[in-house]
Amino acid sequence: MNGIDAAIEAIFGPIATFLSDVVFYEVDVFGGIPIIVVWLMAAAIFLTVWLRFQPITGMKHSINVIRGKFTAKTDPGEVSSFQALATELSGTVGLGNIAGVAVAISWGGPGAALWIAIFGFFAMSVKMAEATLGVMFRKVNPDGTTEGGPMHYLREGMAQIGFKTTGRVLAVMYAIFALVGVFGAGNLFQANQVAMIVSGATGSEFLQSNGWLIGVVMAIFAGLVILGGVKSIARWTSALTPAMAVLYTLCVLLILVMNITQVPAAFGLIVTSAFTAGGVEGGVIGVAVIGIQRALFSNAAGVGSAGMAHSASKTKEPATEGFTAMWEPLVDSIGICMLTALAIVVTGVYTTGSEDGVALTASAFATVASWFPILLTVAVALFGFSTVLAYEYYGELNAMYLFGSNNGVKMGFRVIWVLAVIVGAAISLDSVVAFSDAMFFLMSIPNLLGIYFLARTVRLEILRHKYRVNVGALTEVPPELQVGMGSHEPTEEQVRTERERTYTEEMRLEELHRKLAEDPGFPVRADHHDETLSSPMGDPDHERWTAPAADGPADAVPETAADGTVGGASDGDVPPARS
């Protein structure tokens, strides 16, 4: 080690070792299973049952939600559901799908891939809960920007059910763990790996000795995107994610086509070896121990990132983001991970025992042509770059939660994040990454604790949404207003029309409240009710509204904030549901 690396190792080495030993403490079952894995899997199974198997029963509805049929351009938020989905996938689809799967198969055999897919199915419900809560308790600022994530639903959500102090403590814990964790896992590690892979692929000794040059290139491109905020990040990730997924999928499909006669046997081997005596143990070890950081957790379910990504979505129905987010583990752990596994198994490269990680996947690619691994290098570089973009947004949200929601904190964090890309590409950071990874997985402890507390809340929101759709109380928005998968910015006329509609609906409710309050027969009071109680709905808030002007309701519409609220409503006001 040189002087810088040695200094870093001296500081972070002992801390990283201790923290990793605590976070990944193993119980002596099937050769050793980290308790953190049990913690995540237990939550995934519980939520799947608790939410009535939405990955199966809600799949059809989720497709329409992703297409934007239930969200309007005039809804509060900054990005479309599809862009939020792409942002989260950009953060999770990456080296875990390529290197992590290869490591799991090398150590646990082909059956390890099936365990990844099984966990991916249950993880869909965890993502659903995180994203739904992320929107339910997000903060919509007067300028239309949003702030959300576990730190917000831990604080606000738990206060709502009577655990205010506990919620605040968990929220601060989460924000601290997240701020450190995303720097290591989403910046330093990604930049370091991209620099190593690109320099190795080029064969340039100069680049291998000067990885900082690759870091500078990455930092310049990342800075151009990141300095534009979440909308800019969402635009790029919504373009990059499909592109890199298509590129990687086509490459793997070509490998499978060239070995088409071996595909059925390879798939059968993956399934059967997962349930043999050695396969079960090997699969658990391969996925839960060796592939723990890059395979089983490649979808980040339980870490809370989905709650941050989807909190920026345009919607008035929090459950729409839950139905969108549950696709992330489906694409990540079931789709791309299984493709990687099939490519490795059909080519037989895993039996050599000489390589693992990206090198093993590269060997599978090399069976097509000697130049084919170059495409893998391109895909890995795109995966790493997109992860840097997505995790910047997550880190920024936590920085604002801890240090204040202002432009100084935003811009300061963005500059530091871009500079850290160069640092990550330039030096060896084994201990720093180990420390950050441990912090990253610690995020799941306060996050899942909060979700258990809020289990009834999120279940009611999701099932109520489905019920309203099924009975026709919640219908698709007009086509011209649908957010869709492309443009989601409303026209001035659409904004004006929505203001008038909101005003009319609110005034109708105000009138209903007034009539109910004046009706001597409503409500029927119980003996313990206070005599001053006029309505179970509370006193109508007339002060927010002005009387219609002579020239019609359009001029009487109260001032509407950029977040879609009307009449000076505060961030905590719940916008009226669209029927």
N, C-alpha and C positions, 0 to 999 in steps of 0.2 A: 504493500500500500504506500502511496505517496503521502506527503504531509497532510493534505486536506482530508483525504480519505481516512487516514489514521486518526486525525482529530475528531472526525465525525464518529468513527467507530468507538473511540474512547468515551464519547459522551453518550451516544445513543445505544451502544452495544448492550451494556448491563440493563438499561431500562427496557429496551426492546425484548431482551430475553425474559426478564421477569414478567412483563405484561403479556407476552405471548404464552408463557407457561400458565398464567391465570386464565386468560380468555379461552385458550384451546386446551384446557385441562381435560384429560381423558378418563373415562370410566372403562374398566377392564371388561368390555363386552365385544365379542367378535373381533378380538385383536386390538381393541381400543377405539372408542367413539368419543369425540369431544362433546362436552355437555352443551356447548353452543349449538351444535348440530341438532341435538335432541330438542333444545329450546325452539329452534326455528321450525323443525318438522312438526312438533306438537301444535304450534300456532297454526301452521298451514292446514293440518288435518282438522283441527277444531273449526277454523273459519269456513272450510269447505262444507262441512256438515251444517254449521250454524246458519250459513247463508243459502242453504238448500241447494247445493251443487249448481251454483250459477254458471260455472264453466261449461256445463252441459245444458241446463235448462234455459240459460240466458244467452246462448251463443248467437241465435238468429237475431235477436234484438240488438246485440252488440254491433253487428255489421251495419245496421241502419244508423246506429249512433255514431260510429266512426265516419260514416259518409256525411255526417252533419245534419241529418234530417230532424233532429230534435233540439238543435241549438241554433239560435238566431245571431246574425251579425251584430245586432244591437244589444245583445246580452253583455253583461260586464265580463271583462277578461281581455287578454292580450293576444292569444294564439288560438288556433283551432285545435280540436281534439286530436286530429291526425298529427299536427305538429308537436303536440305534447307527447303523443305516443312515439313519434320519431326521436324526440329529444331523449326520452327515457331509454329507448332502444339503443341510441347512440352511446349512452353511458354504460349499458350492460352488455351489448353485443361486442365482443372484442377478443382479447387473448384467452379469456376463459373458455370461449367456444372452440378455439383452435389449439392452444397449448394445454389448457386444463383438461380437455377431453382426452388428448393424447396421453397425458400423464396418468389419468385415471385408468385408461385401458392398459398402459404399460405395467402398472402395478396391480390392478384388480382384474384384468382380463376383459374381454368384450362385454361381459355382463354388467360392467360398471356403467356403460352407456344407458342401459335400461333404467338403472336407479336414478340417473340424472333426469331422464324423461318423466319418471314417476313423480319425483319431487317437483318437477316443473308443472305437472298438472295441479297438484295441491297448492303450489305457490301462486297460481292464478287468483285464488280467493284472497290471499294476503295482499296482492297488488290492488285488487278491487277495493278492499277496505281502506287501504292507505290513500288511494286517489280520491275516494268518496269523502273521507274525512278532511282531506287536504282542501277540497272546495268548500265543504260545509263551514269550516272555521277560518277561511282565508281572510286577509285584510285587503280591501279594495280602497286604494288611495284616491284622493280627489282628482288627480290627474289621469286616472284610469289604470295606473300600474297596480300590480297585485303582489302580495307577499303571503306565502303559505307554506305548509309543510308540517311535519310532526311537532316542531317547537310551538306552532300556533294551535294545533288541535290538542296538544297535551295541556297547554295553559288554558285556553278558552273552553275546550270541550270538557275537561275535568272540573273546571270551575262551575260549569253549567249543571253538573250532576252532584255538586257539593264537595269536591275535593280540590279546592282552590290552591292551597299551599302545596299539596303533593304534586299537582299539575305544574305549578311554577318550578318546583325543584327538578322534576323530570324534564321539563322543557329546556332548562339551562344545561342540564347534563347532556341532553341530546345535542344541543347546539355546539357545545365544546367538543364532544366526541366527533361530530360531523365536520367541524371546521378543520380539525387535525386530520381526520380520516380521508376526506376528499382530496386534501393536498398531496397525501402520499399515494393513495390508490388511483386518483384521477388525474394527477399532474406529474409528479416526479417519476413514478413507476412507468407511466405511459410514455413519457418523453424518453426515458432511459431505454426502454425496450425498442421503441421505434428507431432510435439512433443506432442501437446495436444491430438490429435486423437489417436496416438499410445499409449501414456500413459493411456488414458481413456479406450482403447480397452483391454489393459492388466489388468486393474484394480489394478495396482501396485501403492500404495501410495508413495513408494520410488521414482518411476519414475515421478509421478505427482509433487513431491516436488523438483526433480532434473532433470528438462527438459534439462539441459545443457548436460547431458550424451547422450541423443538422438541426440542433436546438434553436439556433438563430432563425433559420428558415421557418421552422414550425412556429416560433414565437411571433414572427411577422404576420404570417397568415392567421394565427389564432387571434392576435391583437386586432387585426382588421375586422374580424367577426365579433369578438367579445366586446369591444368598445361600443358596439351598437346596441348592447343589451339583449334581453331575452327574445325580442322580436327578431333581431338579426340572427341570434343563435338558432331559433326555431326555423327560420328560413333555410339556413344552411344544413341543419340536421335533417330537415324534411326532404332535402335533395340528396344529401350524402348517404343517409341511411338506406333508402331504397337502392341507390346505385351500388353501394358496397355489398349489400345483401345479394343483389342480382348477380354481381360479378363473382362473388364467392360461390353462390349456389350453382351458377352455370359451370364453373370450373369443377366442382364436385360432381355434378351430374355427368359431365364428360368422362370423368374417371369411372363412374358407375356404368355408363354405357359401354365403355371399353372393357369392362369386366362384368357385363350383364349376366353371364351364365353363373357367376359366383354370388350375385346379389341375394337370391333366396336363401342360399346356405349361410351367407354372412348374417342376414337378418335373423335366421333361425338360431345361429350360434349366440347372437347377442341376447336373445330371449331365453334360451335354454340354460346358458351358462350363468345367468343371473340367479337361477333358482336351484343350482346344484349345491352340494355341501360346500365345496370350495368356492363356487361362484358367488354365493351369498356373502361369505366372509370377504372374498376378494373384492366384490362390488362395493360393500360398505366401506372397506378400507380405502379402496381406490377413489371413491367419491367423497367420503366424509373426512378422510385424513389427507391423502396425497392431493386429491383434486379439490380440497375444501375451499381454497381461496380463488381458484380459477375455473372450477367446473360447477359444483353444487350450488355455489353462491354467485354464479355468473349472472343470474337474473336479479340479484340484489333484493329478493323478496324478504321483507322483514326489516330491512335497513331504513326504509322510509323515503327513499329517493322518489318513488312514484307520487307521494303526497306533495313533493315540491314541484315536480315537473307538471303535474296536472292542475295545480292550484292556479296556474296562469291561463287556463282554458276559458274560452267564451262559453258561458253556460249559466242558466239559472237553476238547473237541475243537477245537484252534486252527483247523483247516481249515474248520470251519463258518463262521467269520467271513470267511475268504477267499471262500467261495462267496457270502456275503451282500454283501460289499463290491464285488464285480465288477459289481453292478447300478448302482452310483453313476454311472460314466461313461455307462452305457446310458441312464439316465434323463436325465442332465444334457446330455451332448454330442450324443447321437444323438436323444433324444426332444425335449426342450424347445428346444434350439438349432435343430433342424430345423423345428420348428413356427414359431419366430420367423422363420426364413429364408423359409419358405413364405408367411407373412403379408406380409412385406416385398416379396417378388417378385410375388405375385399381384395386389397392389394397385398395383404399379409405382412406389411412392414413391421407390425407390432411384435412379430415373433422373433425378429432379429435380436432384440434386447440391447442394441448398441446405441439407440437414440431415444429421446423422449421430447415432450414439449413441441415447440414449433418445428424443430428439426425432424421429428417423426412425421408430422403432417406434410412437411416439405418433401420428404422421401416418397410419400404417397403421390404427391403432385408430380414428382420426377418420373414416375412410371409412365406418364403420358408422353413427355418429351423433356429433354435436358433443360430447355428454357422455360418450361411451364412453372417452376417454382417462383419465377419473377412475378407472375400474377398473384401468387400468394403474398409476396413481399408488398405489392401494391395494396392488396386487401388489408394486410396487417397495419400498414401505415395509415390507411384511411380509418380503420377501426380505432387506432390509438389517437389520431387527431380528433375524431368526432367525440371520443370520450373526454378529451381535454375540454372541448367546448361545453358539453353537457354538465360536467362536474364543476365548471366555473360558476354556472348559475346556482348550483346547489350550495357551493361555498359562499357565494355572495349573499344568498338569503340568510344563512346562519350568521354571517358577519354583521348584517344589518340588524338581526335580532339581538345580538350581543352588544353591539357598539352604537346602534342608532340608525334609523332609516333616513339617511340623507345622502345627497350626491357625493359628499366628501368620502364617506365610507365606501360607496359603490365604486367610484373611480379609483380610489386608493387600492381597493381589493383587486380590481381588474388589472392595474399596473403590476402589482406584486405577483399576481397569478401568471401573467405573461412572462415576466422575468424568471419566474420559477421553472418555466419550461426549459430555458437555457441551462439552468443549474442542473435539472434532472438529466438532461442529455449529456452533460459534461463530466459528471463524476459518478463513482460507484456509491450506491446508497442502500446497500443491503440492510443495514440496521435501521435506517430511517424508514424504509419501506415496511420492514417487519413491525416497527413501532406503529406506523400509520395504519397498517392492515388490522392490527389488533384493535386500534381505536375505531376503525371502520366497522368492525363486527360488534364492538361495544354499543354502537348506535342501536342495535336491535333490542337491547335490554330495555331502555326507557320507552322505545317506540312500541314494542309489543305489549309491555305492561299497560301503556295507555290504551292500546286497541282492545285489550281484555276489559278494561274499565268501560270503554265506550262501545262494547259489543252490541248492546241493545240499541244504542243510538244508530249505529251504522246499519244494523239489520232492518230497523224500521224504515230508514231512508231508502234502502235498496228495494225492499219488498213493496213498500208503498208506491215507489216509482213504477215497478212492474205491474202492480195492480191497476194503477191509473192508465197505463198504456193498454192493458188487456181489456178494460171496460170502456175505452174510448174517451176517458176524461182528459187524457194527455195525448194530443195528436201531433202529427208532423207539422213543422212550421211551413209557411208558404215557400215555394221553391226559390223565389227571388231573395228571400231572407235567410235561407239555409247557409250555415257556415261552410259546409262542404269540405273538400280536401284541398282546395286552392285558395282563391282570394276570400278573405273574411272581413274586410273593412267595409262598413256600411256607407251608403251615400248620405248626403245631408238630408235629402228628402226622407230616406228610411229612418234616420235618427229623429226627425221632426214627427213623423207618423207614429213612431214608438212612444215618444213623449206624450202625444195626444191620447194614445190608447191607454197608456199607464195612468194618465190623469183621469180619464173617464172611468176606468176600473176602480181607482182609489176613491173617487167621489161616489161611485155606486155603493161601495162598501161603507163609506162614511154615512151615507143615507140609511143604509140597512142598520148600522149600529144605532143611529139616532132613533129609528122607529122601534127597535127592540128595547132601547132604554126607556122610551116613553110608554111602552105597552105595560099596563098594570098587571097583566097576567103572565108576564115573562120577565125574569125566570121565576119558577116556583121555588120560593125560598125555604130552606131548611131552618130549623130552630136556631142552629148555631151561626147562621149567616148574619153579618152586620147589616143593620137597617139601611146604611148608606149605600149598600151594594145595589147598583142600578142594572148591571149586566155582567154575565160571566165573561164577556169579551173585554171588559174594561171600558173606561171612558174614551169616547172617540177623540182623536187629536185634531180638532178643527183648526188649531192655530197654524198648522203647516200650510193650510190652503187659503187661497184668495178667491174671492167671488169672481165668477166669469165676467169678463168685460162685455161691453155692449156689442162688440163686433164678433163675438163668438168665442168658443172654448180655446181656440188656438192661441189667442193672446193672453188667456188666463192660465196657461200651463205654467206651473211653478218652475223655477230654475232647476235644471237637471244637471247633476254632477256628471263627470266623465265616466263614473263607474256604473251609470245607469240608474242610480237612485234619484228620487224625485222629491222636490220640496225641501232640500237641505237635509235629507236623511243622513244619519251618521253611518259609519262603517259597519256598525253592528246591526243596522236595520235589515230585515229580511225582505228582499224584493218580492213582489207578488208573483205567485206561480202562474205560468202560462197555461191556460186551459184550451 
